[in-house]
Amino acid sequence: MRYKNEDQIKKALGIDSWRHLSKDKMVRFVAMMPDMSTEVALKIVEQFPAFKDFAKNAVDMMQKAHESTLTANERSQEHVHQAFREIREILSGELDKGDLTWEQRMYLLERIQETGRQQSQKDSENKKFLDGTLGKTLAGAGVLAALAVAFVGGRVMAESKDDSEDSLEA
């Protein structure tokens, strides 16, 4: 685990206390959760009186950030693929010239094939990126869900214990 205690997490977030955890820093906190031990995360979560609202807001913010990343990535990928198409069109146009030597034709054909390989490599890199992005988003949401269950479960157990002690006193 990268973060071993609350102080390291506060320092990474640039805050002195949990009262200074803004919505922006909340997203960073959630993203850091997979790098925290469960005990440290639970200890921090216990300090939030309205963790359910915090978790819901954090998940909503994570979803918006993920959607924004996907949209930007999609536009970027379209630019890359368009550039490769244009390069191949230019190279194909050069092949149509009648005064090329055999070596020049082979060179152009190799360049066309190379753009295909490069485009395929970019596509594979993009799929790895998307897989990693989705994995981080799901991990963050999973950690939040587990912490929310633990937090709510702990409160229910504490309330149940208080109720049973009250009934014993009566």
Contacts in CASP RR format, 6 or more apart in sequence:
PFRMAT RR
TARGET T0000
AUTHOR 0000-0000-0000
METHOD contacts of the structure
MODEL  1
MRYKNEDQIKKALGIDSWRHLSKDKMVRFVAMMPDMSTEVALKIVEQFPA
FKDFAKNAVDMMQKAHESTLTANERSQEHVHQAFREIREILSGELDKGDL
TWEQRMYLLERIQETGRQQSQKDSENKKFLDGTLGKTLAGAGVLAALAVA
FVGGRVMAESKDDSEDSLEA
1 35 0 8 1.000
1 36 0 8 1.000
1 37 0 8 1.000
1 40 0 8 1.000
2 32 0 8 1.000
2 35 0 8 1.000
2 36 0 8 1.000
3 9 0 8 1.000
3 12 0 8 1.000
3 32 0 8 1.000
3 35 0 8 1.000
3 36 0 8 1.000
3 37 0 8 1.000
3 40 0 8 1.000
4 37 0 8 1.000
4 40 0 8 1.000
5 40 0 8 1.000
6 40 0 8 1.000
6 43 0 8 1.000
6 44 0 8 1.000
9 29 0 8 1.000
9 32 0 8 1.000
9 36 0 8 1.000
9 40 0 8 1.000
9 44 0 8 1.000
10 16 0 8 1.000
10 17 0 8 1.000
10 18 0 8 1.000
12 28 0 8 1.000
12 32 0 8 1.000
13 21 0 8 1.000
13 25 0 8 1.000
13 28 0 8 1.000
13 29 0 8 1.000
13 32 0 8 1.000
14 25 0 8 1.000
15 21 0 8 1.000
15 25 0 8 1.000
18 44 0 8 1.000
18 47 0 8 1.000
18 48 0 8 1.000
21 29 0 8 1.000
23 57 0 8 1.000
23 61 0 8 1.000
26 54 0 8 1.000
26 57 0 8 1.000
26 58 0 8 1.000
26 61 0 8 1.000
27 58 0 8 1.000
27 61 0 8 1.000
27 62 0 8 1.000
27 65 0 8 1.000
29 58 0 8 1.000
30 58 0 8 1.000
30 59 0 8 1.000
30 61 0 8 1.000
30 62 0 8 1.000
30 140 0 8 1.000
30 143 0 8 1.000
30 144 0 8 1.000
31 62 0 8 1.000
31 136 0 8 1.000
31 140 0 8 1.000
33 41 0 8 1.000
33 139 0 8 1.000
33 140 0 8 1.000
33 143 0 8 1.000
33 144 0 8 1.000
33 147 0 8 1.000
34 136 0 8 1.000
34 139 0 8 1.000
34 140 0 8 1.000
34 143 0 8 1.000
36 44 0 8 1.000
38 146 0 8 1.000
41 143 0 8 1.000
41 147 0 8 1.000
42 147 0 8 1.000
42 150 0 8 1.000
42 151 0 8 1.000
45 51 0 8 1.000
45 147 0 8 1.000
45 150 0 8 1.000
45 151 0 8 1.000
46 151 0 8 1.000
48 54 0 8 1.000
51 147 0 8 1.000
51 148 0 8 1.000
51 151 0 8 1.000
52 148 0 8 1.000
52 151 0 8 1.000
52 152 0 8 1.000
55 144 0 8 1.000
55 145 0 8 1.000
55 147 0 8 1.000
55 148 0 8 1.000
58 144 0 8 1.000
59 141 0 8 1.000
59 144 0 8 1.000
62 137 0 8 1.000
62 140 0 8 1.000
62 141 0 8 1.000
63 137 0 8 1.000
66 133 0 8 1.000
66 134 0 8 1.000
66 137 0 8 1.000
69 133 0 8 1.000
70 130 0 8 1.000
70 133 0 8 1.000
73 126 0 8 1.000
73 129 0 8 1.000
73 130 0 8 1.000
77 122 0 8 1.000
77 123 0 8 1.000
77 126 0 8 1.000
80 119 0 8 1.000
80 122 0 8 1.000
81 119 0 8 1.000
84 115 0 8 1.000
84 116 0 8 1.000
84 118 0 8 1.000
84 119 0 8 1.000
87 115 0 8 1.000
88 112 0 8 1.000
88 115 0 8 1.000
88 116 0 8 1.000
91 108 0 8 1.000
91 111 0 8 1.000
91 112 0 8 1.000
91 115 0 8 1.000
92 112 0 8 1.000
94 100 0 8 1.000
94 108 0 8 1.000
95 105 0 8 1.000
95 108 0 8 1.000
95 109 0 8 1.000
100 108 0 8 1.000
END
